Amino acid sequence: MPAVSPRSALTSVDGQRWAQQPRVTGQTLRGIATGGSTTVAVGTGGTVLSWPVGEPGSARRRPTGVDVPLLGVAAGRGTWIVAGSSGTVLSSTDLSSWTARNSGTDGDVFAVAYGAGRFVAVTDLGSIVTSSDGQTWRMARAADGLWLWGVCFGAQGFVVTGAGGAILQSPDGRNWTARDSGTTQALRGVTYAQGHYLAVGSDGAAVSSPDGVTWHARSIGDPGVELWRPAATASRWLAVGAGGTRVVSADLSSWSGAQTTRVGFYGVGSDGSTLLAAGVDGIVARRRADGSWLPVASAPGRRELRSVQHVDGVWVVTGGGGTILTSPDAVTFTVRPSGTGAELWSAAATPGGRGRIVAVGAGGVILTSTDSGRSWQAVARPQGSTLFSVTWGPAGFVAVGVDGATVHSPDGVRWSSVPTGSRQTLRSVSADARGYVAVGASGAIRASADGVHWTAASAVTTRTLRGVAPVAGAWLAVGGGGVVLRSGDGRSWRAVDSGVDSELFAITAAGREVVAVAGIDTAVVSGDAGATGRAGRCRIIRLRGWPARCRRSVRRSRRSRAWSCRRRRRCR
């Protein structure tokens, strides 16, 4: 039973005792499948690894000729299909020679499955494409903005899972029917075994079905993290998630294993003195002077939170299921009705108390508020791709997202799409008086003075960049593998040693410090605007304010030239 982790594979015969295999790539691995006697894993940078079943220590690279993130893989009819960003689909009969195919979609392909003589691929735009031979692909479901994450084939046909608890079922991969999953949590992955389908997702959500039509909730416990993918053998079920979480079950009713509840932050923001972070388990936490984090709020339903910003004099936190929290003081938070169930990824505002806040999210949704975030209204969206980030700059609002989607508005109400010259997904955008900088997949960096005309910066890394911010007259970008990049003008960049290899999701300036947070349990801090200089040694961080059972401390003593890392473990 293999599981894929960043840059290496873990293997287990029982889902409980795990062994890490030799690292053969510096890329993050995102998908895995077995066909016949071979297992294949795919990942960022166009990475494909293969090994004989049962021999993961023999993994070797299979050049594909592309450098886009690959997210899904499947085998059938003697053909391997790998797929990923911007509708990329490659086929091969020998894992040595790969041919690019026209998938008929420009969404990111998140998963592929084979069954009933047909390949089925799903995308973040809601489109489903199918192929009987892996070469010619046809649209089976048109894009509608519903983020589809997983697909599998079982005795009752195909099942697809996605955002908002979405489940689609089809006997043949051509005709699809929506089913009631009983949850509104995002369902990230699905598998079939032992006569049942099992889907898992946000906030420990798990549902199962014998036929793909009627679904029942399954209690996995309280892992406190995102569950990403399920898998199964003839006798055991496995669900894996953030922070190394791995839970197993023999009957889908009782679960055991590494329920590694951890502090996982996806967003961080500052008003110049106070620093807030938000993320896994719906947690909003404030950073203390000693570097520890004090939880101050929790989102309803423990929905994952994606961003936290101090905008227009108020704190705004956004997340899954249309979650919006606001606070005037970083102490008392109020849930605000957003009018949408779409995952909201980011918020920004006009400066100087002018009164308009904008939030963006899945399906290209754009919301605005003119009363400090108390009420929200949807505005016409110029396109349907998910928007991950929004900012205010010298020429108005700019938001960026999937497949290079970039939209601009002078006032937050009237929006239009603008070209960036690339289909690479952009994960973050920020601005200062000089203009805008956007970063994203495969190290993509774009710069603009007016939010409309964009130029590409020379690539410094192939890792996905997830956060960017102006700091003390410079720009800093962070991303996969602990990468930190620095630029004086937004066009020429150089790498800075962060001292960590965890994926960094967001970055902000807080007084004299710069803080970046990761999706597991790491924060890195620089006292010199992330430039160069001092060596840092981590000190003990105690989680005062967490429940007593969570109060543990961990010393990490990796030295770094410019950054110091601070790691915390919760409820280990």
N, C-alpha and C positions, 0 to 999 in steps of 0.2 A: 504494500500500500504506500505509494510515493506521495509526497506533498512538496509543493514548490515554495521556496522562500527566496528572498532577494539573493541573487548571485550563487545560490547553491541549492542542492536537493537534500531533503530529510527523508529517511525511509524507516518503515516500521512494519513488523509482521502482525502486530496486534492493536495498533493505534495508541498504545500507551508508552512503550519504550521506543525511543527514537534515536537514530544515528545520523550525524551530519556527514554527507559525502564530500569528497574533495571539490573545492571551488574551481570551476573551469571558465568562468566568465565574470567580468566586472559589471555586467548588465543585470537589471532586475528581471526575474522570470515571472511571467504573468499567466501562462496557461500550460496544461499538460494533458496528454492523451496516450493511450496504448492501442496499437493496431497489430494484430498477429503476434510476432515475437519481439516487437520493438516499441519502446517508449520514447516519446518526443515531447520536449518542453520548449516553449517560445517566450520571447521577452523583448525588452526595449532594444533599440539599435538594430532591428532586423535579426535578432539572435534566434537561432534554432539549434538545439542540442538533441542528440539521440543516444540511446544506449540499449543493449539487449535487455529484455525483461528480466528483472532480478539481479542486474549487474549495473546499478547506477554509478558505481565507481569507475566504470568504463566510458562515461559520457564523453562525447566529442562534438565539436562545433561543425555545423553544416552551413557553409556560406550561402546566403540567399541573394546577395546583390542589392539589397535595400537596407536603409538605415532607419525606417519608421518603426514605432513600437508595434510589436505583434502581440495580440491578446488572446487569440483562440486557435485551436488546432483540432483536427479530426481526421480519421482514416476510414476509407470505404472503397469498395470496388477496385482495390489495388492502387489507390491514389491517396496521397496525403494532401490535405488542405491546411494552410496557415493563413491567418487573416488578422487585420489590425487597423491602424489609423487611416482615416480618409478613404475608407472603402477598399483598402488594400486586400487583395486575395491572390495567393500564390498556390500553384499546384505542382506536385512532383510524384513520380512513380518510384523513384529510387533515393530520395532525400539528398541527392547530389546536384541534380539539375532542376532549377525552378523556373516556372513560367508565370508571368503576371497575367491575371485574368480581369476582364471587365466585369465587376461585380454588380453594376447597375445601381449602386448607391454611393453616396459620398460621406455617409456617416461612419463613425468609428465602429468597426466590427468587434464586438466584445466576446462573442462565443460562437462556436460552430459545432454541429452534431451531425451524425449520419444514421439513417435508418430508413426502412421501407424503400430502399433503392434511391435515396435522395439525401443530398447535403442541405442543411438548413443553417443560415447565418443570421444573427440578430445584431442590431445597431443601437447606438445611443440616440438616434433620431426617431426610433420607433418602427423603422422599416425592417422587413424580413425578406431575405432573398434566398432562392433555392436553386439547386443544380442537380441534374441526374448523372452528370459525368465529371463535375469539378471544373469544367471548361466554360460552358455556357450557363450564365446565371440569369434568372428571371425574378421580377418583383412579385412576391406573394402577399405582402402587406405594405401599403404606402406609409411613408413617414408622417407621423402626426405629433412628434415632440415627446412621446412617451419613451423614457429611457429603458431599453431592454438590456438586461445584464446576462442572463443565462439561458441555455437551451439544452435539452437532453431528449433521448428517444427511449421509450419503454414499451411494455406490452400493449398499452392503450394508445400508442402514438407519441407525437412530440408534445413537450410542455416547454413553454417559454416563461421566464419570470422577469420582473422589472420594478420600476419605481412605483411607490404608492401601493405596494402589495399586489401589483398587477400579475395576473396569470392568464396566459393564452394557451389553448389546447387545440391540437389538430391531429386527426388520424393519419394524414398523408403529407403534411407540410405545406399544403396548398390552401386549404380553407381553415380559417382560424376563428375560434369562439372564446370570448372573454369568460373567465370563471371567477367566482367569489372566493378569495383566499382567506377571508376573515380577518385580515390585518391591513393596516395602511402603511406599515413599515416597508422600506425598500427590500425586495428579495433579490439578493446578489447572485445566488447560484442554485442549481437544481441538479439532482441525479436520480437514477432509477436502479433499484435492486430489491431482491427479496419480495417482489410483488407490490412494491410501493414506490411512489415518487416522494422525494424529500427536498424541500426548498428552505434555505436559510438566508438571513439578512441582518438588517440594522437592529441594534439594541437586543441582540439575542433572539430575534424572531425565528421561529421554525414551524413549518406546516407540512403535513404529509397527506397523501391521497392514494387510494388503491387504483383509481381509474383516471386521474387527471381532471376529474369533474368536481367531485366533492372533496373538500379539504378540511383538515382538522388541525387545531393548534397543538404543538408539542412543546412541553416545558423543558428547556435545556438547563434551566437554572438562571444564574445571574452572572454571566461572564463579564458584563460591563463593557464589552467592546463590540465592534462590528464583526459579524460573522460573514465570511466571504464565500467559501465553497464547501459543499458536502461531497463525500465519497463513500463507497461501501464495498465490502466483500460479501461472500456468501453468508457470513455470520456476524458482521459488525458494521455499524454506521459510524462515520467520522464527520465532524464539522470543524473547520479551521477558521481562525480569525485574526484580528489585529493583535499585536503584542505577543505573538507566538501561541495564542490560544488554540488548544486541541482538545476536544471533548469527544468521547466515544460512547456507544450504546449498542446493546444486543437486541433491543426490542422497541426502540424509538420512545420509550417511556422513561426509563431511568438512564441518566447520563453521568459519566465521571471523567476525570482527567484534569488537564492543566487549564483550569478556569482562571487565567491570569489577568484579573481585573487590574487595569493600569490607568494612570493619568495619560490620556492621549489628546494632544492639542492640535487642532487644524487651523485655528485662527488666533491672532494676537494683535492687540491694539493699545495705543497710549494717548493720553491727553497732555503729555509732556512730563507728568510726574507719576500718575497712577498707571499701572500696567495690568491689563486683563487678558486672559486667554480663555478659549472655549473649544470644546471638541467632543470626544467620546463620552457616552453616558449622559449627554445633555448638560455637562458640567460647565459652569462659568467660574473661574478662579482668579483671585487677585494676587499678584506677586508681592511678597513681603520684602523688607529691607535685607533680610538674610538670604534671600534667594528662594525661600520656600513658597508654596502656593496655598492660599486659603480659599476654599470653595465658598462662593457667595450666592450662587443661584443654580437652579436645575430646570431644564426645559420640561414641559409637560410630556409625559410618556417617555422621558429620557431620550428624546430624539437627538440624533447627532447634530452638533452645531458646527457650522462651517466658517463663520467669520465673526469678528468683533471689532467695531470701530467707534471712535469718539467723533461724532459728526454733528455739526450745527448745535453744539453745546449739550448734546445728549449721547449716551452710550446706546448703540444699536447692535443687537446680536441676532444673527440669522441662521437658519438651519433647515433640517428635513421637515417635510409635511407642511411647508409654508410657515414655519416657526419664526416669530419675531418677538424679541424681548427688548424692552427699553428701560433705561435707568438714568436719573439725573445726577446720581452721586456714586455710582459703582458699588452701591450697597443694597438698595432696594430695587428689584426688577419686576416689571409688569408685563404679562403676556398680552400682546396686541393682536387683534384679528387682522389677518392679511388678505382674506378672501380667496386664497389659493391653496391647493395642496401640493404645489410644486416645491421641490427643494430649492431654498433660497441660499445662494452662495456668497453674496457680497452686498455691501451698501456703501454709499458715498453721498456727499451733500455739497451744496453751494456754500462758499465760505462766508464768514462774517455775519452769521445769523440771518441770512437772506430767506431762509425758511423752506427750502425744498430738499428733501431726502429722496434718494433713488435706491431701490433694491432690485437685484436681477437674479435669475435662476434658471431652472430646468425648462426646456421647451422655448427658450428665448423670452420668458415672462419678464416684464418690467413693471414695477410698482412705484408709486410716488406718494409722498406725504408732505403736507404743508403745515402740520400742527405738531412738530417735534416727535413724529413717529407714533402718535396715538391712533390715527386712522390712515388707511392706505387705499389707493385706487389704482386699478390696472390701466395702462395706456396701450395704445396700439403698438404691437411688436412688429418690427420690420422684417423679421426672419424667425425660423423655428428652431435654430440650433441653441443648445444650452449655453448660457452665458455664465462664466465662472467668476468674473471680476468686473468691477466698475470703479471709476475714479472721476474726480473733478479736476480740470486743468485750465490753462489760459484760454482755451477755445471751447470750454463747456465740458459736458459729460462724454466719456468714452467707456464702452464695455466690450469685453472680448470673451471668446469661448471656443467651442468645439469646431474643428476643421478651419481654424483661422477666422471664424466669424468675428467681425468688428463692426460696432454700431456707434454712431455719434449723435449727440443732441446738444444744441446750444442752451436749452432750458430744462431738460429732463422730461419734456412732454412730446415734442416733435422729434422723432428718431428716424435715421436713415442708415442703411448699410453702406460701408465703405470697403474698397478692396485693399488688401495688404500685400498681395503678390505671392501668397503662400497658403497652402491648405493645412499647414501644421497647427494643431490645437494650441491655443494660447490660454494659459492658466492664470495669469495675473497681469494687471496693468496698474501703473501709478503715474503720478505727475508732479511737477514743480513748476516754477515760473518759466523754465526753459522749454517745457514741452512734456511729452508722454513717452513712456517706455513700457513695452509689453514683452512677456517672456512665456515660454511654453515647452511643448514636447520636443525631444531630440535637441535640446539646447537652443531652441529658436529664440531670437531677440529681435524686436522691431522697435524703431524709434520714429517719432513724429513731432513736428513743431506745432501742428494745428489739429491733430486728431483725425485728419482726413488723408493726408499724404504720408506714406510710411516707407521707410528704408530698412533693409536688413543689416544687422551687425554681423561681423565675421564670427563663425561658430568657435567657441572655446571648449565646449563639452558636448557630448551626445546624450547626456542625462537630461531628464525632464526637469525644467525649472518651474517651481511652483509659487514663488513669491518674489516680489521686487518692491523696493522702496527707495526714495531719495533720503540720503543721510549726510548732513554736514557738507553740502555742496557736491556730493558724489552720489553714485547709484550702487546699491547692493542687490544681488539676486541670489536666491537659495533654491536648493532642490535635491534630487536623488543622490544617495550616497554621501550625504553631508556636504555636497558641493556648495561653495560660496564664491561668487564672482563680484568683482568691483570695477567700476568705471567712473571716469571723471566727466564724460560727456554723453554716456548712453550708447556709444558706438564702438569704442575700443575697450575691451574687457580683459581682465586677468584673473586667474584663480587665486584664492586666499585659503590657507589651511584652516579648516574649522576644528580639527581635532576629533571629529566624530564621523561615523559612516552611516548614521541613521538618516532617513529621508527627512529633509527640512521642508515644512509646509508654508510657513509665513514668517515675515520679518518686520520689525518696527523699531523706531528710535524711542528711547525712554530716558529723557534727561541726557546724561553724559554717556549712557550705555546704548548698545544696539543688542536686541534680543531676537533670536530665531527659535521657533518651536518645532517639534517633531511629532509625528503621529503615534509614537510609542510612549516614551517617557523621558525625553531628552530636551533640554533647552541649552543653547550655546549663547554665550555672552561676550561681547567685545567692548572694551573701554576706550578704544581709539578709532571709532567709526568703522571698525572692521578692516582696518588698513594693514598694519604690521605691528611688530614690537614685542610687547610683554609676553613672557611665558606664563601660562596659567596652570595651576594645579587645583583639582576639584576638592571641595571641602564636603563635610557631612551635611546633608540637607534633611531636616526632619519635617514630616508632614503634620505639623500642629494644625488642629482644626478638622482633620479627618477623623472618622470613627476610631476608637481605641484599637480595634483589630487591624487597622491599617497603618498604625504608627510604627514604621520601621525606617531605618536609615541605611543607606548604601554609600560606601566610599568608592569613588572612581578616581584614579590618579594618572590618567593619561596626560602627558604634557603636550602643550600646543604653543606654537609661536605667537599666535595672535588672539586665540579664543580660549575660553575656559568652558568646560562642559559641566552641567549639573544634572545628574540623573536621579530620578525618584522611582521607587517601586511602591505600588499600592496593593495591599491584600494579596501578597505573593503566596 
